[in-house]
Amino acid sequence: MSAVFSRRAIVRACLASSLMLLAAISSRGQEVAHFHHVHLNVTNQQETMKFYQRVFGAVPVKFMGKRDALFTERSFILMTKVDLPPPAEIKSGIWHIGWGGVDVPHEYAWWKAHGVKIHTDLYQLGGGWVTYLDGPDGERIEINTQGHHRYSHIHLLAADPNKTVQWYADNLNLPVRRREVPKPADLTQVRAWSNSFDCDNVNFIAYNQPNYRPAPPWWDQEPLLAFETSQGRPIDHIAFSFRKIEPVLAKMKASGVRIVQPIAIRDEDGGLKSFFVMAPDGVLVEIVESRPIPEGIWE
């Protein structure tokens, strides 16, 4: 009986390993990207860590065993210390990061009572609730009713949501929600024109560029007429990982992606091996060499 059980256990383990391997390969036979981190510019690293730990339950860790960082379910929040507060006005294609909520009205009341800076008062959307907070250096954070408290999404802004999500699909080997979401004839008459893609547990939603009046209900600034780079802003860049990044760099070069920084060992990030590219709408993207999180640590 024990021998039979052992053989069955081995078969199950081999099947599980095969499924994990298949999950890491796209339909085009290429490795699928994993989400790795959001990188913030912060004036006080310890205060930022305390904020995300207290409000969102992020776990303080030593990234690469060397530098302070935060872990959020399956990815990291990394930080660069800056002397002056970064400009908080949203000018790039990175709009905000987001967590889920369960009883959002009561959570909102708790945040207000405990001194968390509210950017947008609580409002109802469909059957749920939405609010926006400001992080310690002005980074925008959305919380909406999702039935959990996990880190869940990154909202992008795009001149053309279809083209933007297709850029990520083509370069990161990720599926998009729909190949083409028709552009409304009059954007002022709809909530948003959007498309999206998933990477691990994070949903990326690209909303249309709010460059018109009257502004859509989710936009509280002057019309965004032109995108600038995200570099140097509160949310500096986002990062995706592959096990080997040389083939990814070669593919991106061949397809005409703008390479911002070549492959290098980043001492400022504990020895992380990566390169940087410019995605559509001014979004700085880092491609890092890393095993999938957290599955890769068990291999």
matplotlib code that plots the C-alpha trace (Angstrom):
import matplotlib.pyplot as plt

x = [0.0, 2.8, 4.5, 1.3, 0.8, 4.4, 4.0, 0.7, 2.3, 5.1, 2.7, 0.7, 3.9, 5.1, 1.6, 1.6, 5.1, 4.1, 1.0, 3.1, 5.5, 2.7, 1.2, 4.5, 4.5, 2.2, 0.3, 3.2, 5.7, 7.2, 7.6, 4.8, 5.8, 5.1, 4.4, 7.4, 7.0, 5.8, 8.6, 7.9, 9.9, 9.7, 10.9, 10.8, 11.2, 10.3, 7.1, 6.1, 6.7, 4.7, 1.8, 1.5, 2.0, -0.7, -3.3, -2.9, -1.1, 2.0, 4.9, 8.3, 11.1, 14.7, 14.7, 17.6, 18.6, 19.9, 17.4, 14.1, 11.0, 7.4, 5.8, 2.2, 0.9, 2.9, 4.9, 7.0, 6.9, 10.4, 11.4, 14.0, 14.8, 14.4, 15.1, 12.1, 8.5, 7.9, 5.3, 2.0, 0.0, -0.8, 0.9, 2.0, 0.0, 0.3, -2.8, -3.0, -2.5, -5.4, -6.5, -9.8, -12.2, -15.0, -17.1, -15.6, -17.9, -16.8, -13.2, -13.3, -14.6, -11.8, -9.1, -10.5, -10.5, -6.9, -5.5, -5.2, -5.3, -8.5, -8.1, -11.7, -14.6, -16.5, -19.0, -21.1, -20.4, -22.8, -23.3, -20.0, -18.1, -15.0, -12.6, -9.1, -6.4, -3.1, 0.0, 2.8, 4.2, 1.0, 0.8, -2.9, -4.4, -7.9, -10.0, -13.1, -15.5, -14.1, -14.8, -11.2, -8.4, -5.7, -3.5, -5.5, -4.9, -3.0, -5.0, -3.4, -4.3, -3.9, -4.3, -5.7, -6.6, -6.6, -3.1, -1.7, -2.9, -1.8, 1.7, 1.8, 0.3, 2.8, 5.9, 5.0, 3.1, 0.0, -3.6, -5.8, -9.5, -10.6, -8.6, -10.6, -13.0, -14.8, -14.1, -17.4, -18.5, -18.7, -16.5, -18.3, -21.4, -19.8, -17.9, -14.8, -13.4, -11.2, -9.4, -7.4, -5.0, -4.0, -0.6, -0.6, -3.0, -2.8, -5.4, -4.2, -7.0, -6.3, -8.8, -8.9, -6.9, -9.0, -8.1, -11.6, -14.3, -16.5, -14.1, -15.2, -16.4, -13.2, -10.9, -10.3, -7.5, -7.2, -7.5, -4.5, -3.5, -0.1, 1.6, 4.9, 7.3, 6.4, 10.0, 10.5, 6.9, 5.4, 4.9, 8.1, 7.7, 6.3, 8.3, 7.7, 9.9, 11.2, 13.6, 16.0, 15.8, 18.4, 15.8, 13.2, 15.5, 16.4, 12.7, 11.8, 14.7, 13.6, 10.0, 11.2, 10.5, 12.5, 15.2, 15.8, 18.6, 20.4, 20.8, 22.8, 23.1, 21.3, 23.3, 20.7, 18.2, 20.3, 22.0, 18.8, 19.5, 17.2, 16.7, 14.2, 11.9, 9.4, 5.9, 3.1, 1.8, 5.0, 5.0, 8.5, 8.7, 11.5, 12.1, 13.9, 15.5, 13.7, 11.9, 8.1, 6.9, 6.2, 6.3, 9.9, 11.2, 10.0, 11.8]
y = [0.0, 2.4, 1.7, 2.4, 5.6, 6.7, 6.2, 8.1, 10.9, 11.1, 11.2, 14.0, 15.9, 15.5, 16.6, 19.6, 20.6, 20.2, 22.4, 25.1, 24.9, 25.1, 28.1, 29.9, 29.4, 31.4, 30.0, 31.3, 29.1, 32.1, 32.6, 34.7, 37.7, 37.8, 41.0, 41.9, 45.3, 48.9, 51.4, 54.6, 57.8, 58.6, 61.3, 59.1, 55.4, 54.3, 56.4, 54.9, 51.4, 52.1, 53.5, 50.4, 48.0, 49.8, 50.5, 47.6, 44.9, 44.9, 42.9, 44.6, 42.6, 42.8, 42.7, 40.7, 40.4, 43.9, 46.7, 47.6, 46.9, 45.7, 42.5, 42.4, 38.9, 38.1, 41.2, 43.9, 47.7, 49.1, 52.6, 55.3, 58.0, 61.5, 64.8, 66.7, 65.5, 64.2, 66.1, 64.5, 65.8, 62.8, 63.4, 59.9, 56.8, 55.5, 56.7, 54.7, 51.4, 49.7, 47.3, 45.6, 46.3, 44.3, 46.8, 49.9, 52.5, 51.3, 50.9, 54.5, 55.8, 54.0, 55.5, 59.0, 58.6, 57.4, 60.2, 58.6, 61.3, 60.9, 62.2, 61.4, 61.0, 57.7, 57.2, 54.4, 52.7, 50.0, 47.6, 48.6, 51.6, 53.4, 55.9, 57.2, 57.7, 59.6, 57.8, 59.5, 61.2, 61.8, 58.4, 57.8, 54.6, 53.3, 51.0, 49.5, 46.8, 43.4, 41.1, 41.0, 43.2, 42.2, 44.2, 43.9, 46.4, 49.1, 51.7, 53.1, 56.1, 55.7, 57.6, 54.4, 51.7, 49.0, 49.8, 50.2, 46.8, 45.2, 46.6, 44.8, 41.6, 41.6, 42.3, 40.4, 37.5, 38.2, 37.9, 41.0, 41.2, 41.9, 42.4, 45.6, 47.6, 50.1, 53.7, 55.5, 58.2, 60.7, 60.0, 62.6, 60.4, 57.2, 56.6, 55.4, 53.7, 50.9, 47.6, 45.5, 42.6, 40.4, 39.6, 37.1, 38.5, 42.1, 43.5, 46.3, 48.5, 51.2, 54.1, 56.6, 59.8, 62.5, 65.3, 66.8, 68.8, 68.1, 65.8, 62.2, 61.7, 59.9, 62.7, 65.7, 67.6, 69.8, 67.9, 65.7, 67.0, 65.3, 62.4, 62.9, 60.2, 58.5, 58.6, 61.0, 60.9, 59.3, 56.1, 56.0, 52.7, 49.2, 46.0, 42.6, 39.6, 36.8, 34.0, 35.1, 38.6, 38.6, 37.0, 39.5, 42.4, 41.1, 40.6, 44.2, 45.7, 43.8, 45.2, 48.8, 49.2, 52.2, 50.9, 53.4, 51.6, 48.4, 45.3, 46.0, 44.9, 47.5, 47.9, 50.4, 47.5, 45.0, 43.6, 43.1, 42.4, 44.3, 46.7, 49.6, 50.4, 53.1, 51.7, 53.7, 56.9, 57.7, 54.6, 53.5, 49.7, 47.7, 44.1, 42.1, 38.7, 36.7, 33.5, 33.8, 35.0, 33.1, 29.8, 30.3, 30.2, 26.6, 25.2]
z = [0.0, 0.9, -2.4, -4.3, -2.3, -3.0, -6.8, -6.7, -4.8, -7.3, -10.2, -8.5, -7.8, -11.4, -12.7, -10.5, -11.7, -15.3, -14.8, -13.2, -16.1, -18.6, -16.7, -17.2, -20.9, -23.2, -26.2, -28.4, -26.5, -24.7, -21.0, -19.4, -17.3, -13.6, -11.7, -9.5, -7.8, -7.7, -7.1, -5.1, -4.6, -0.8, 1.5, 4.6, 4.0, 7.5, 7.5, 4.2, 5.5, 8.6, 6.5, 4.2, 7.1, 9.2, 6.6, 4.2, 6.1, 3.9, 5.4, 6.0, 4.4, 3.5, -0.3, -1.7, 1.9, 1.8, 1.7, 3.4, 1.3, 1.6, 0.5, -0.7, -1.3, -4.5, -5.2, -3.6, -3.0, -3.4, -2.5, -3.4, -0.9, -2.3, -0.6, -1.8, -2.2, -5.8, -7.8, -7.0, -10.0, -12.2, -15.6, -16.7, -17.6, -14.0, -12.2, -9.0, -7.2, -5.5, -2.7, -2.1, 0.7, 2.4, 4.5, 2.8, 4.6, 8.0, 6.8, 5.5, 8.8, 10.6, 8.2, 8.7, 12.5, 12.5, 10.5, 7.1, 4.4, 2.3, -1.3, -2.5, -0.2, -0.2, -3.0, -4.2, -7.6, -8.7, -5.7, -4.0, -2.5, -3.6, -2.0, -2.7, -0.2, -0.5, 0.5, 2.4, -0.7, -2.6, -4.4, -5.2, -3.7, -4.5, -2.2, -3.6, -2.6, -3.6, -0.7, 0.4, 1.6, -0.9, -3.2, -6.4, -9.2, -11.0, -12.9, -16.0, -18.2, -22.0, -25.2, -26.6, -24.1, -26.7, -28.0, -24.5, -23.2, -26.5, -25.9, -22.6, -24.1, -27.0, -24.8, -21.7, -23.3, -21.3, -22.5, -22.8, -21.7, -25.3, -28.4, -29.3, -27.1, -29.4, -28.7, -27.7, -30.1, -27.3, -24.3, -22.2, -22.2, -20.8, -17.5, -19.3, -22.4, -21.0, -21.6, -19.2, -18.6, -15.7, -14.4, -11.5, -8.9, -10.2, -12.6, -14.9, -16.2, -18.8, -18.8, -21.6, -21.3, -19.6, -22.0, -22.4, -20.7, -18.9, -17.1, -16.4, -12.8, -11.8, -12.8, -10.4, -12.2, -15.2, -18.5, -19.1, -22.5, -22.8, -21.0, -19.2, -17.9, -14.6, -13.6, -10.6, -9.6, -6.4, -8.3, -10.3, -12.2, -12.3, -12.8, -14.3, -14.0, -16.2, -15.3, -18.1, -19.4, -22.2, -24.7, -23.5, -24.2, -27.7, -28.5, -27.3, -29.3, -32.4, -32.0, -31.6, -27.9, -26.5, -24.2, -21.4, -19.5, -20.6, -18.5, -15.3, -11.7, -9.7, -6.4, -5.3, -5.4, -3.6, -6.7, -8.8, -12.5, -14.7, -17.6, -18.2, -21.1, -21.9, -22.2, -23.9, -22.2, -20.3, -18.1, -17.1, -16.9, -15.3, -16.5, -13.7, -13.7, -10.9, -10.3, -9.9, -6.6, -4.4, -6.3, -7.4, -3.8, -3.4, -6.4]

ax = plt.figure().add_subplot(projection="3d")
ax.plot(x, y, z, "-o")
ax.set_aspect("equal")
plt.show()
